[in-house]
Amino acid sequence: MPALNVEFSERELADLRQIAKERGTSMKALVREAVAADIARHRALQEGAETFRSFFAAHAGEFAAAFPDDEPAVRSAPAPAPASAPAPAPPSASADGEAA
């Protein structure tokens, strides 16, 4: 089974030892249990968020009708930039290299 080394501060390690002792379990089991619980919580939050997004997408029209003031303003295509005057041509140089 793959393993992971984790570093703790002295205080964290002392707290882990105390908690494991109080629960009558090993530090390894305590840490694995905590990580497993966090993974389960993370997965549940992801699934809940996906369920919400799917529900909202399926009922977007109903939400828009029920809360019209909360709908974002419809953006139209940006207006084209005004045409600028062409840049003046650089002065032409004479045969001897001086500007005319």
Buried (B, 14 or more C-beta within 10 A) or exposed (E): EEEEEEEEEEEEEEEBEEEBEEEEEEBEEBBEEEEEEEEEEEEEEEEEEEEEEEEEEEEEEEEEEEEEEEEEEEEEEEEEEEEEEEEEEEEEEEEEEEEE
